[in-house]
Amino acid sequence: METQKENLNRNLHIAKDASSSLEGFSKLSREERYQRLFQMGLISEVELQFLQKEMPMDPGLADHFIENAIGYYKLPVGVAVHFKINGKEKVIPMAVEETSIIAAASKTAKWVKTHGEILTRTIGKEIIGQIQIAKALKPEMTVERILAHRERLIEKANQIAHGMVKRGGGVKDIIPRKLDRPDGATMIVFHVLMDPCDAMGANVINQVCEGLKPLIEELTEETVTMCILSNLVDTKLTEAKVVIRNIDPEVGKGIEEASLFSQVDPYRAATNNKGVMNGVDAVLLATGNDWRAVEAGMHAFCARDGRYGSLTKWQMQGNDLIGILRAPIVVGTVGGVTQLHPMAKLALKIMKVNSAEELAQVAAAVGLVQNLGALKALSSVGIVQGHMRLHAGNLALQAGATPQEMPIVQNILQKLLDSQKKISVQDAQDVLEKLRDKTIF
């Protein structure tokens, strides 16, 4: 029988093998990447064949997703590597079109893994549904009656959400809020708090709120005017923390100052947060989640104090750099597109997430690491050089380079970037013309 020490050594060996298997991953051909993922046990032989066949999609499946379907809009799906989150190695599928995102995430994650760690956690469990009484005739009495019958309302809600209750979730509380209207009247909003387990829970919470409407009207003698979920889920927050130990003081201070800029200036905060969402959205798209809902919730959370601010905060603590991202990231691993779209199902498998909470934590970690990479570049060499170095391939493609010409043109463009600090499509066209005229090799 395996001892505890043997089990620990075996797990460490597996983790080391997984990490070494990802070294040089970006330099492999696409077929070699497929084979590497297969060898690591992240995809099966059937899934390998699925990827090799250019990911064919059943045209009829689109009709189940949306109305008036005419086809599919495909985004590239890549994997970010070198992520180690809460001690677990992660290969993270990301769907995105921007050149530098996956490269920057992987490079920065490797830096973090070498010199620090990524820690994540979930704070709270419940999502929010809202039941609104636009103009309460008797605000105080309305609130008192709902509070007096709270247990009855929760019981009714859980009859509606019986499937969620069976999985260990369901409605946990109903909280009243009074809001002053500009016309002097009082608006009452009841927050229905529900644990959605591993679902996003949007459909169920909406059904619960609609189902409670008649009973609330009966109890209060008021008119319920709207029932809808909220995407500002401050009752269920995801936190990611990055620690870089013994960082070069100049680098650390530069990142801290860049972070401060986004904390005090909403104009900078908007761009800072867009960079965070480069990572978050790409993970959500790859896994078939509602990135628009998460975007709305995260941006609203940034403005909850009446002023738009940064999603992230970086500070030096002694010799260490500490970064924190804390925001509502409500996602699902069951139901909806996550179980219907073949690429979404495969992305979840490759990522090896066991719950919706873990998926949200991965998304938060990628967003925070993405932000770290951007701040490090901004506070040192600048954002243009790193981005354009990776963009050289796009420029070569736009200029009409063949697959054989691409690496040569890209290499020359990168050298031009080093000397003249900028490159353009015209530069790529000039290089390509000279290459074909045999004036450069």
ChimeraX attribute file (.defattr): number of C-alpha atoms within 10 A of each C-alpha:
attribute: neighborCount
match mode: 1-to-1
recipient: residues
	/A:1	4
	/A:2	8
	/A:3	8
	/A:4	9
	/A:5	9
	/A:6	11
	/A:7	11
	/A:8	12
	/A:9	12
	/A:10	13
	/A:11	12
	/A:12	12
	/A:13	12
	/A:14	14
	/A:15	17
	/A:16	12
	/A:17	12
	/A:18	19
	/A:19	17
	/A:20	12
	/A:21	14
	/A:22	17
	/A:23	13
	/A:24	9
	/A:25	18
	/A:26	16
	/A:27	9
	/A:28	12
	/A:29	10
	/A:30	13
	/A:31	11
	/A:32	12
	/A:33	17
	/A:34	18
	/A:35	15
	/A:36	17
	/A:37	19
	/A:38	15
	/A:39	14
	/A:40	15
	/A:41	12
	/A:42	18
	/A:43	20
	/A:44	15
	/A:45	12
	/A:46	9
	/A:47	17
	/A:48	17
	/A:49	13
	/A:50	16
	/A:51	17
	/A:52	13
	/A:53	9
	/A:54	8
	/A:55	14
	/A:56	10
	/A:57	14
	/A:58	12
	/A:59	12
	/A:60	11
	/A:61	13
	/A:62	16
	/A:63	13
	/A:64	11
	/A:65	13
	/A:66	9
	/A:67	8
	/A:68	8
	/A:69	13
	/A:70	11
	/A:71	13
	/A:72	10
	/A:73	5
	/A:74	10
	/A:75	13
	/A:76	10
	/A:77	18
	/A:78	20
	/A:79	22
	/A:80	25
	/A:81	25
	/A:82	25
	/A:83	28
	/A:84	22
	/A:85	22
	/A:86	16
	/A:87	12
	/A:88	11
	/A:89	19
	/A:90	22
	/A:91	23
	/A:92	25
	/A:93	26
	/A:94	27
	/A:95	24
	/A:96	21
	/A:97	14
	/A:98	14
	/A:99	16
	/A:100	15
	/A:101	21
	/A:102	27
	/A:103	18
	/A:104	23
	/A:105	27
	/A:106	23
	/A:107	17
	/A:108	23
	/A:109	28
	/A:110	17
	/A:111	17
	/A:112	21
	/A:113	19
	/A:114	12
	/A:115	14
	/A:116	19
	/A:117	19
	/A:118	24
	/A:119	17
	/A:120	21
	/A:121	18
	/A:122	18
	/A:123	15
	/A:124	13
	/A:125	20
	/A:126	24
	/A:127	27
	/A:128	27
	/A:129	29
	/A:130	24
	/A:131	25
	/A:132	22
	/A:133	23
	/A:134	18
	/A:135	20
	/A:136	22
	/A:137	16
	/A:138	13
	/A:139	17
	/A:140	12
	/A:141	13
	/A:142	21
	/A:143	19
	/A:144	13
	/A:145	13
	/A:146	20
	/A:147	15
	/A:148	12
	/A:149	12
	/A:150	15
	/A:151	14
	/A:152	12
	/A:153	20
	/A:154	21
	/A:155	14
	/A:156	17
	/A:157	25
	/A:158	19
	/A:159	16
	/A:160	21
	/A:161	21
	/A:162	16
	/A:163	13
	/A:164	21
	/A:165	17
	/A:166	10
	/A:167	12
	/A:168	11
	/A:169	19
	/A:170	28
	/A:171	28
	/A:172	16
	/A:173	17
	/A:174	21
	/A:175	14
	/A:176	17
	/A:177	11
	/A:178	15
	/A:179	12
	/A:180	11
	/A:181	11
	/A:182	7
	/A:183	7
	/A:184	8
	/A:185	13
	/A:186	19
	/A:187	17
	/A:188	23
	/A:189	22
	/A:190	21
	/A:191	20
	/A:192	27
	/A:193	23
	/A:194	28
	/A:195	24
	/A:196	26
	/A:197	21
	/A:198	21
	/A:199	21
	/A:200	22
	/A:201	24
	/A:202	20
	/A:203	11
	/A:204	21
	/A:205	29
	/A:206	19
	/A:207	17
	/A:208	27
	/A:209	25
	/A:210	19
	/A:211	17
	/A:212	19
	/A:213	17
	/A:214	12
	/A:215	14
	/A:216	22
	/A:217	14
	/A:218	10
	/A:219	13
	/A:220	19
	/A:221	14
	/A:222	17
	/A:223	17
	/A:224	21
	/A:225	11
	/A:226	14
	/A:227	22
	/A:228	18
	/A:229	23
	/A:230	19
	/A:231	22
	/A:232	24
	/A:233	24
	/A:234	23
	/A:235	14
	/A:236	19
	/A:237	24
	/A:238	25
	/A:239	21
	/A:240	27
	/A:241	23
	/A:242	24
	/A:243	22
	/A:244	21
	/A:245	18
	/A:246	14
	/A:247	17
	/A:248	13
	/A:249	14
	/A:250	11
	/A:251	15
	/A:252	23
	/A:253	17
	/A:254	18
	/A:255	27
	/A:256	21
	/A:257	16
	/A:258	20
	/A:259	25
	/A:260	18
	/A:261	17
	/A:262	22
	/A:263	20
	/A:264	14
	/A:265	14
	/A:266	17
	/A:267	13
	/A:268	18
	/A:269	22
	/A:270	18
	/A:271	13
	/A:272	23
	/A:273	22
	/A:274	18
	/A:275	21
	/A:276	26
	/A:277	25
	/A:278	21
	/A:279	28
	/A:280	26
	/A:281	25
	/A:282	25
	/A:283	32
	/A:284	28
	/A:285	21
	/A:286	26
	/A:287	30
	/A:288	24
	/A:289	21
	/A:290	18
	/A:291	20
	/A:292	13
	/A:293	17
	/A:294	23
	/A:295	20
	/A:296	14
	/A:297	20
	/A:298	25
	/A:299	20
	/A:300	21
	/A:301	22
	/A:302	21
	/A:303	14
	/A:304	13
	/A:305	9
	/A:306	9
	/A:307	11
	/A:308	20
	/A:309	25
	/A:310	25
	/A:311	27
	/A:312	25
	/A:313	20
	/A:314	26
	/A:315	18
	/A:316	19
	/A:317	12
	/A:318	11
	/A:319	13
	/A:320	18
	/A:321	23
	/A:322	19
	/A:323	23
	/A:324	20
	/A:325	23
	/A:326	23
	/A:327	26
	/A:328	28
	/A:329	31
	/A:330	31
	/A:331	28
	/A:332	28
	/A:333	26
	/A:334	17
	/A:335	12
	/A:336	15
	/A:337	19
	/A:338	25
	/A:339	17
	/A:340	15
	/A:341	18
	/A:342	18
	/A:343	22
	/A:344	23
	/A:345	18
	/A:346	22
	/A:347	28
	/A:348	22
	/A:349	17
	/A:350	19
	/A:351	19
	/A:352	17
	/A:353	17
	/A:354	12
	/A:355	17
	/A:356	20
	/A:357	26
	/A:358	21
	/A:359	24
	/A:360	28
	/A:361	25
	/A:362	31
	/A:363	26
	/A:364	30
	/A:365	29
	/A:366	32
	/A:367	27
	/A:368	32
	/A:369	30
	/A:370	26
	/A:371	30
	/A:372	25
	/A:373	21
	/A:374	24
	/A:375	23
	/A:376	19
	/A:377	20
	/A:378	16
	/A:379	19
	/A:380	12
	/A:381	10
	/A:382	13
	/A:383	15
	/A:384	14
	/A:385	17
	/A:386	16
	/A:387	18
	/A:388	21
	/A:389	21
	/A:390	18
	/A:391	21
	/A:392	26
	/A:393	21
	/A:394	17
	/A:395	23
	/A:396	28
	/A:397	19
	/A:398	13
	/A:399	21
	/A:400	14
	/A:401	23
	/A:402	12
	/A:403	10
	/A:404	8
	/A:405	15
	/A:406	19
	/A:407	15
	/A:408	17
	/A:409	26
	/A:410	24
	/A:411	15
	/A:412	18
	/A:413	26
	/A:414	21
	/A:415	13
	/A:416	16
	/A:417	19
	/A:418	13
	/A:419	10
	/A:420	9
	/A:421	12
	/A:422	15
	/A:423	21
	/A:424	16
	/A:425	16
	/A:426	13
	/A:427	19
	/A:428	25
	/A:429	19
	/A:430	13
	/A:431	23
	/A:432	24
	/A:433	15
	/A:434	12
	/A:435	15
	/A:436	12
	/A:437	10
	/A:438	9
	/A:439	9
	/A:440	12
	/A:441	11
